[in-house]
Amino acid sequence: MYLNRKGKVPKQAHVGIPEGLCEEEHGRNGFSGPVSHLYRTHPPTGWTAIEGPLKPRAFVCTTVSTAGGQFSPVPPVLIMQSRDVSLYLSRVAETMTHFVRNADGDEIYFVHRGTGRFESDYGILAYEPGDYIVVPKGTTYRIHVDGDPALCLLAETPEAVTLPERGPLGQHALFDKGVLVAPELEIGEPPEAQGRSWEVHIKRDGHWTRVTYPFYPMDVIGWKGDLWVAKLNVRDFRPVTSPRYHLPPSVHGTFQAGGCLISTFAPRPLETDPEALRVPFYHRNMDYDEVLFYHQGDFFSRAGIQPGMLTLHPQGIHHGPQPSAVQSSTSKTHTNEVAVMIESKRPFTVMPEMAPWEVKDYALSWSRR
């Protein structure tokens, strides 16, 4: 298809939008495929009613309760899943008395609250709020709680987690691989390990197997290779920005696993060109379901969002800023937010158990000022 244009349009996308109009991006393959921009007289999220599976949804994750399960006293709670990624809420109030191993896929923990340590085959890795902990498939580990209970968003991917290609930005954009933190080996058994047996709970195809050892299973005295548990904190994330053009969300890509993309929205300067759009543009999620987990800060594209909330915007339905956010953005110079975006090429199914923690009127909030 060749480039075409009709009617009243600006020369540059996201810049110099005609007064009184709203710009909507209609594209494919996230934000990297063929695209057109439509200029409307009303926000495309200005509906008065919406029913059906494409309705945007929101959940207050900090209030989700957990209960005991097979072998694991406090297993992660499945929030939603697709064929590309399963999302869980993991709440650990005290140090685990057993180890776990996931044979279903790689895991990415995002720590929302709490401090402690991940103890794995590869050693000890301290965690704190804002940490991503990437655990390769088949790793044996347990979580120590050293301070406040841990509350984490957990993404499980059947495909291996990798770093996205940065293209012309180069491999050091967003974060240098040198900021990734590896575990430190601690040789010898801790005091609580002596004189008892230890269980390893192994998950495969959603089912748990319990293995008991008469010795402490963390008996590694050395390792080498390019597959290991890794940590990245959002403080080390350096967003790519432009003073004259609002870049798409895909520029914040952090991890990739097949059809799953994970991006990080960190504090960053806003555009300084007075004609440039300064908030996310309206768009239709045509090839990805989009989940946002809000960690901390002031979420400038809309009101009514608190830390610990999670939203889902399915493929095919419009998404964009609240009208008031467009106006208020003109007086701001920086964003002050940390949020995690998880996109899936295959649609998410929300677990029915999440109903008690759903924000019931969220879908209508987009048309409110």
C-alpha positions in Angstrom: 0.0 0.0 0.0 1.3 3.5 -0.8 1.1 6.6 1.3 -2.1 8.6 0.9 -3.9 11.5 2.6 -7.3 13.0 2.6 -8.9 16.0 4.4 -7.5 18.2 7.2 -4.3 16.6 8.5 -0.9 17.9 9.8 2.3 17.1 7.9 3.9 15.3 10.9 2.3 12.7 13.2 1.9 13.7 16.8 2.8 17.3 16.0 0.6 20.3 15.2 -2.7 18.5 15.6 -5.4 20.9 14.3 -7.3 22.7 17.0 -10.4 20.9 18.3 -9.3 17.5 16.7 -8.1 14.3 18.3 -5.4 12.2 16.7 -5.8 8.4 16.6 -3.2 5.9 15.4 -4.5 2.9 13.5 -1.5 0.5 13.0 -0.4 -3.1 12.9 2.3 -5.1 14.6 2.3 -2.9 17.7 3.8 0.4 16.7 6.3 -0.9 14.1 4.0 -1.9 11.1 1.9 -0.1 8.6 0.0 2.9 10.1 -2.4 5.7 9.4 -3.5 8.6 11.6 -7.1 9.6 11.8 -8.2 13.1 13.0 -11.5 13.0 14.7 -13.8 15.6 16.2 -14.5 13.5 19.3 -12.2 11.3 21.5 -12.6 7.7 20.3 -12.9 6.6 24.0 -15.9 8.9 24.6 -18.4 6.0 24.7 -21.4 6.0 27.1 -21.7 2.3 27.4 -19.7 -0.8 26.5 -20.5 -4.5 26.9 -18.6 -7.6 25.8 -15.2 -9.2 26.0 -13.3 -6.1 24.7 -14.4 -3.9 27.7 -11.3 -2.4 29.3 -10.8 -3.7 32.9 -9.0 -2.7 36.0 -8.1 -4.5 39.2 -6.7 -3.4 42.6 -4.0 -6.0 43.1 -2.9 -4.9 46.6 -6.1 -6.2 48.0 -6.1 -9.6 46.3 -6.2 -12.4 48.9 -4.1 -15.5 48.7 -4.8 -19.0 50.1 -2.9 -22.2 50.6 -2.5 -24.7 47.7 -1.0 -28.1 47.0 2.4 -28.2 48.7 3.0 -24.4 48.5 1.4 -22.6 51.5 1.0 -19.3 49.7 1.2 -20.0 45.9 1.0 -17.1 43.4 -2.5 -16.2 42.4 -3.2 -16.5 38.6 -4.7 -13.1 37.5 -4.9 -13.7 33.7 -3.3 -15.8 31.0 -2.7 -16.1 27.3 -0.8 -18.6 25.2 2.1 -16.1 25.3 2.3 -15.2 29.0 0.6 -16.0 32.3 0.3 -13.2 35.0 0.3 -14.0 38.7 0.3 -12.0 41.9 2.9 -13.3 44.3 2.6 -12.4 48.0 5.3 -13.9 50.3 4.9 -12.9 54.0 7.7 -15.0 55.4 10.8 -16.9 54.2 9.8 -20.0 52.2 10.6 -23.2 54.0 10.9 -25.1 50.7 12.3 -24.5 47.2 10.4 -24.2 43.9 11.3 -25.0 40.3 9.2 -24.0 37.3 9.4 -26.4 34.4 6.6 -24.6 32.5 8.6 -21.5 31.5 10.8 -18.5 32.4 9.7 -16.2 35.2 10.0 -12.4 35.6 9.2 -11.1 39.1 8.5 -7.3 39.4 8.8 -6.3 43.0 6.1 -3.9 44.0 6.7 -4.1 47.8 9.1 -5.7 50.2 12.7 -6.5 50.7 14.6 -9.8 51.0 16.7 -12.2 48.9 16.2 -14.7 46.1 18.2 -17.8 46.9 18.8 -20.0 43.8 21.2 -22.5 42.2 23.2 -19.4 41.2 23.5 -17.8 44.6 21.9 -15.0 46.6 20.3 -11.9 45.0 18.9 -9.2 47.2 15.6 -7.6 46.1 13.8 -4.3 46.8 10.8 -2.4 45.2 11.4 -1.6 41.6 13.4 -4.7 40.9 12.9 -7.1 38.0 14.2 -10.6 38.8 14.5 -12.9 35.8 14.5 -16.6 36.7 15.3 -19.0 33.8 13.1 -22.0 33.3 14.2 -24.9 35.5 16.0 -22.8 38.2 15.6 -24.0 41.8 15.0 -21.2 44.2 13.2 -19.8 47.3 12.4 -16.3 48.5 13.6 -14.9 51.8 11.7 -12.1 53.4 14.1 -9.8 55.4 11.8 -6.8 55.8 8.2 -6.1 54.8 6.3 -8.9 53.0 7.0 -9.3 49.3 4.3 -8.3 46.8 5.3 -9.0 43.2 3.7 -9.2 39.7 4.9 -12.4 38.2 5.0 -13.1 34.5 5.6 -16.7 33.3 6.5 -17.2 29.6 6.7 -20.4 27.7 9.3 -18.8 25.4 12.7 -17.8 26.8 13.1 -14.2 28.0 15.5 -12.1 26.0 16.5 -8.5 25.6 14.8 -6.8 22.6 16.9 -5.7 19.6 17.6 -1.9 19.9 18.2 -1.4 16.2 19.9 1.9 15.3 19.8 3.0 19.0 22.5 0.4 19.7 22.8 -2.2 22.4 23.5 0.2 25.3 20.2 2.1 24.9 17.6 2.1 27.8 20.1 0.1 29.9 23.6 -1.3 29.4 23.9 -5.0 30.1 26.5 -4.1 32.6 23.8 -2.9 35.0 22.3 -6.4 35.2 23.2 -7.9 38.6 24.1 -11.5 39.0 23.8 -13.5 42.2 26.6 -14.0 44.7 27.5 -17.6 45.7 27.6 -18.3 49.4 29.5 -21.5 50.0 28.2 -23.7 52.9 24.9 -24.4 54.5 23.0 -21.7 56.4 22.4 -22.6 60.1 18.7 -23.4 59.5 19.7 -26.0 56.8 21.4 -28.4 59.2 19.7 -31.5 60.6 16.6 -31.6 58.4 15.3 -32.7 55.0 14.3 -30.2 52.3 11.5 -30.2 49.7 11.6 -28.9 46.1 8.2 -28.3 44.6 8.4 -28.6 40.8 5.6 -27.2 38.6 5.0 -28.8 35.2 1.9 -28.3 33.0 0.3 -26.6 36.0 0.7 -29.5 38.3 3.1 -29.8 41.3 5.5 -32.6 42.1 7.2 -32.7 45.5 10.8 -34.0 45.8 12.4 -34.5 49.2 16.2 -34.4 49.8 18.1 -35.5 53.0 20.5 -32.6 52.3 20.4 -28.9 51.5 19.8 -28.6 47.8 21.7 -25.4 47.4 25.1 -27.1 47.3 26.5 -25.4 44.1 30.1 -24.3 44.7 30.7 -22.8 41.3 29.0 -22.0 37.9 29.8 -20.4 34.5 27.7 -19.7 31.5 25.3 -17.2 30.0 22.1 -18.5 31.6 21.6 -17.2 35.2 19.2 -15.4 37.5 19.5 -11.6 36.8 18.2 -8.4 38.4 17.4 -5.0 36.9 16.1 -2.1 38.9 14.0 0.7 37.3 16.5 3.2 38.6 18.9 1.9 36.0 16.4 2.3 33.2 17.2 5.3 31.0 14.2 6.1 28.7 14.7 7.3 25.2 12.9 10.6 24.5 12.6 13.2 21.8 12.0 16.9 22.5 10.0 17.4 19.3 8.1 14.1 18.8 6.1 11.9 21.1 7.7 8.4 20.8 5.5 5.3 20.9 5.4 3.0 23.9 7.4 0.3 22.1 10.5 2.5 22.6 10.5 1.5 26.3 10.8 -2.2 25.5 12.7 -4.0 28.3 12.2 -7.8 27.8 10.8 -10.0 25.1 9.6 -13.7 25.2 8.1 -14.8 21.9 4.7 -13.0 21.6 5.1 -11.3 25.0 6.7 -7.9 25.2 7.5 -6.2 28.6 8.2 -2.4 28.7 9.1 0.0 31.5 7.6 3.5 31.9 10.1 5.4 34.1 10.4 9.1 34.9 11.4 11.1 31.8 11.3 14.6 30.4 8.3 15.6 28.3 8.5 17.1 24.8 9.5 20.8 24.7 8.2 21.7 21.3 4.9 23.5 22.0 3.3 21.8 18.9 4.2 18.3 19.9 1.8 15.9 21.6 2.9 15.3 25.2 0.6 12.4 26.2 0.1 9.0 24.7 -1.9 9.2 21.5 -5.2 7.4 21.0 -4.7 4.1 19.4 -6.4 0.7 18.8 -4.6 -2.3 20.1 -4.9 -4.3 16.9 -2.2 -7.0 17.4 -1.6 -7.0 21.2 -3.6 -7.2 24.4 -2.1 -4.6 26.7 -1.7 -4.8 30.5 -0.4 -2.0 32.6 0.8 -2.5 36.2 1.2 0.8 38.1 4.1 0.7 40.6 4.5 4.3 41.9 4.2 8.0 41.1 1.6 10.3 39.4 0.2 8.5 36.3 -0.1 11.5 34.0 -2.3 10.1 31.2 -5.3 9.6 33.4 -6.8 10.1 36.9 -8.2 7.5 39.3 -5.1 5.2 39.1 -3.3 4.2 42.3 -0.1 2.3 42.9 -0.7 -1.5 42.8 -3.5 -1.3 40.3 -3.5 -3.3 37.0 -5.4 -2.5 33.8 -6.3 -4.6 30.7 -7.0 -3.1 27.3 -7.8 -5.8 24.8 -7.0 -5.9 21.0 -9.6 -4.0 18.9 -10.7 -1.4 21.4 -9.5 2.2 21.6 -7.1 3.4 24.3 -5.7 6.8 25.1 -5.5 9.7 27.6 -8.4 11.1 29.5 -9.4 14.5 27.9 -8.3 16.4 31.0 -4.8 14.8 30.8 -4.3 16.4 27.4 -4.9 19.8 28.8 -2.9 19.3 32.1 0.1 18.0 30.2 0.8 21.5 28.8 2.0 22.7 32.2 4.3 19.7 33.0 7.9 19.2 32.1 8.5 15.6 33.3 6.6 12.5 34.1 6.8 11.1 37.6 5.6 7.5 37.1 6.9 3.9 37.2 4.7 1.4 35.4 5.2 -2.0 33.7 3.5 -2.8 30.4 3.0 -6.4 29.4 1.7 -7.1 25.9 0.5 -10.4 24.5 -0.1 -11.2 20.8 -2.6 -13.9 21.9 -5.7 -12.6 23.9 -5.7 -12.7 27.7 -8.4 -14.5 29.7 -9.1 -13.0 33.1 -9.6 -15.5 35.9 -13.1 -15.3 37.3 -11.7 -15.3 40.8 -10.5 -11.7 40.1 -14.1 -10.4 40.1 -14.1 -9.2 43.8 -11.1 -6.9 43.1 -12.3 -5.4 39.8 -13.0 -1.7 39.5 -16.5 -2.0 38.0 -16.9 1.3 36.3 -13.3 1.6 34.8 -14.5 1.2 31.2 -16.6 4.4 31.5 -13.8 6.4 33.1 -12.2 7.2 29.8 -15.0 9.5 28.8 -14.8 11.5 32.1 -12.8 14.6 32.4 
